[in-house]
C-alpha cells in the first residue's frame, strides 16, 4: 500500500529529480563560494591601502543652484553692490573608496565645496564671470582633487529680458 509520503519519496528519487537536486545544490554551493570569495577580497582590501581607481571613472559629485551674493561686474556701479550668482558645479572623480567605506573623508564633500565656492566668490571682486569661474575651478581642483571640474555661473539679473546669462568652463587635473 502506498501512502502520500511514499509517493512523495518516490517522486524525489527519480533520476530526473535527483539530477535537478544535485544541480541546485551545486549552484547554491557556487553562489556561496563566490560570496565567500568576494567577502575575502573585500576584507583583504580593507586591511590594505585604499584602492584608487582613475582614468575611466564616470562618478560625478555635483552642486546645483548654489546661490551666492557677490560683487562682480565690468561697470563701476556693479563694483559697489552685490549681485546674485547661481553656481552649478560638476566634479568627476572616482568615488569608489567612499562607496566602500561609507566615510565622508573618502568622498568629495559637496558641503565643503559649496562653502569654499561662496568664500572664493565673496573674497574676489572681479569684473568677469570667466575670471571667477577660473578661480573657483582652480580652487576645486587644488583642494578637492577631482579629475575634472565643470563650473557654470549664472548671473540672473544681468539682462532684464533673459532668465539668465553666464559662463560654463571645464578644467582638468594637471598631473
C-alpha positions as CSV (number, residue, x, y, z in Angstrom):
1,X,0.0,0.0,0.0
2,X,1.3,3.4,-0.9
3,X,0.8,6.4,1.3
4,X,1.1,10.0,0.2
5,X,4.5,10.1,2.0
6,X,5.8,7.1,0.0
7,X,4.6,8.6,-3.3
8,X,6.3,11.9,-2.4
9,X,9.6,10.0,-1.6
10,X,9.3,8.1,-4.9
11,X,9.0,11.3,-6.8
12,X,12.1,12.8,-5.2
13,X,14.2,9.7,-6.0
14,X,13.5,9.6,-9.8
15,X,16.7,10.2,-11.8
16,X,15.4,13.5,-13.3
17,X,14.7,14.9,-9.8
18,X,18.0,13.6,-8.4
19,X,19.9,15.4,-11.2
20,X,17.9,18.6,-10.6
21,X,18.5,18.4,-6.9
22,X,22.2,17.9,-7.5
23,X,22.4,20.8,-9.9
24,X,20.6,23.1,-7.5
25,X,22.9,22.0,-4.7
26,X,26.0,22.7,-6.9
27,X,24.6,26.1,-7.9
28,X,24.0,27.0,-4.2
29,X,27.5,25.9,-3.3
30,X,28.9,28.0,-6.2
31,X,27.0,31.0,-5.1
32,X,28.2,30.6,-1.5
33,X,31.8,30.1,-2.8
34,X,31.5,33.3,-4.9
35,X,30.1,35.2,-2.0
36,X,32.8,33.9,0.3
37,X,35.5,34.9,-2.3
38,X,34.1,38.4,-2.6
39,X,33.9,38.8,1.1
40,X,37.5,37.6,1.5
41,X,38.6,40.1,-1.2
42,X,36.7,42.9,0.5
43,X,38.4,42.1,3.8
44,X,41.8,41.9,2.2
45,X,41.3,45.3,0.5
46,X,40.0,46.9,3.7
47,X,43.1,45.8,5.5
48,X,45.5,47.1,2.8
49,X,45.9,50.5,1.2
50,X,42.8,52.1,-0.2
51,X,42.1,51.4,-3.9
52,X,42.5,54.5,-6.1
53,X,40.7,54.0,-9.4
54,X,41.3,56.6,-12.0
55,X,41.1,57.2,-15.7
56,X,37.8,55.6,-16.7
57,X,35.8,56.9,-13.8
58,X,32.4,58.4,-14.6
59,X,31.5,59.2,-11.0
60,X,30.2,62.7,-10.5
61,X,29.5,64.8,-7.4
62,X,27.6,67.9,-8.2
63,X,26.2,71.1,-6.6
64,X,23.3,72.6,-8.5
65,X,21.8,76.0,-7.9
66,X,24.2,77.3,-5.3
67,X,23.2,80.9,-4.6
68,X,25.9,83.4,-3.7
69,X,25.7,87.2,-3.5
70,X,29.0,88.7,-4.7
71,X,30.5,91.8,-6.1
72,X,31.0,91.3,-9.8
73,X,30.7,93.3,-13.0
74,X,32.5,95.5,-15.5
75,X,30.7,98.7,-14.6
76,X,31.8,100.9,-11.8
77,X,28.3,100.8,-10.2
78,X,28.4,96.9,-10.2
79,X,31.6,97.1,-8.1
80,X,29.6,99.0,-5.4
81,X,26.8,96.3,-4.9
82,X,26.4,92.6,-4.5
83,X,24.6,90.7,-7.2
84,X,23.1,87.2,-7.1
85,X,25.1,84.4,-8.8
86,X,24.0,80.8,-9.2
87,X,26.6,78.1,-9.4
88,X,26.3,74.6,-10.9
89,X,29.4,72.6,-10.1
90,X,30.2,69.1,-11.5
91,X,33.2,67.2,-10.2
92,X,34.2,64.0,-11.9
93,X,36.4,61.7,-9.9
94,X,36.3,58.1,-8.6
95,X,34.1,57.8,-5.6
96,X,34.7,54.0,-5.3
97,X,36.5,54.3,-2.0
98,X,33.7,56.4,-0.5
99,X,31.2,53.8,-1.7
100,X,33.1,51.1,0.1
101,X,33.9,52.8,3.3
102,X,30.8,55.0,3.7
103,X,33.2,57.6,5.1
104,X,32.9,61.3,4.2
105,X,36.7,61.6,4.4
106,X,36.9,59.4,1.2
107,X,34.4,61.5,-0.7
108,X,34.3,64.8,-2.5
109,X,32.3,66.7,0.2
110,X,29.8,68.9,-1.6
111,X,29.1,70.9,1.6
112,X,32.7,71.8,1.9
113,X,32.9,72.6,-1.9
114,X,29.8,74.8,-1.6
115,X,31.3,76.7,1.4
116,X,34.6,77.3,-0.4
117,X,32.8,78.4,-3.7
118,X,31.0,81.0,-1.6
119,X,34.2,82.1,0.1
120,X,36.1,82.5,-3.2
121,X,33.2,84.4,-4.8
122,X,32.9,86.8,-2.0
123,X,36.6,87.4,-1.5
124,X,37.4,88.1,-5.1
125,X,35.8,91.2,-6.5
126,X,36.3,90.5,-10.2
127,X,34.8,92.1,-13.3
128,X,34.2,89.0,-15.4
129,X,32.3,85.7,-14.7
130,X,35.1,84.0,-16.7
131,X,37.6,85.1,-14.1
132,X,35.5,84.0,-11.2
133,X,34.8,80.6,-12.9
134,X,38.5,80.1,-13.4
135,X,39.3,80.9,-9.7
136,X,36.6,78.6,-8.5
137,X,37.8,75.8,-10.8
138,X,41.4,76.2,-9.7
139,X,40.3,76.1,-6.0
140,X,38.3,72.9,-6.5
141,X,41.0,71.1,-8.4
142,X,43.6,72.0,-5.8
143,X,41.6,71.4,-2.7
144,X,39.2,68.5,-3.6
145,X,41.2,66.8,-6.4
146,X,38.6,65.7,-8.8
147,X,39.9,64.6,-12.3
148,X,37.7,67.2,-13.9
149,X,35.5,70.1,-12.8
150,X,32.8,72.0,-14.7
151,X,31.8,75.3,-13.3
152,X,28.7,77.1,-14.5
153,X,27.9,80.5,-13.2
154,X,24.5,82.1,-13.9
155,X,24.0,85.9,-13.5
156,X,20.2,86.1,-13.5
157,X,19.8,89.8,-13.1
158,X,22.3,90.9,-15.8
159,X,19.9,91.1,-18.7
160,X,16.3,92.0,-17.9
161,X,14.9,90.2,-21.0
162,X,16.8,86.9,-20.2
163,X,16.2,84.4,-17.5
164,X,19.9,84.2,-17.0
165,X,23.3,84.7,-18.7
166,X,26.6,83.2,-17.7
167,X,29.6,81.1,-18.4
168,X,30.5,77.4,-18.3
169,X,34.1,76.2,-18.1
170,X,35.6,72.8,-17.8
171,X,39.1,72.2,-16.3
172,X,41.1,69.1,-15.8
173,X,43.6,68.0,-13.1
174,X,47.2,68.6,-14.3
175,X,49.4,65.6,-13.4
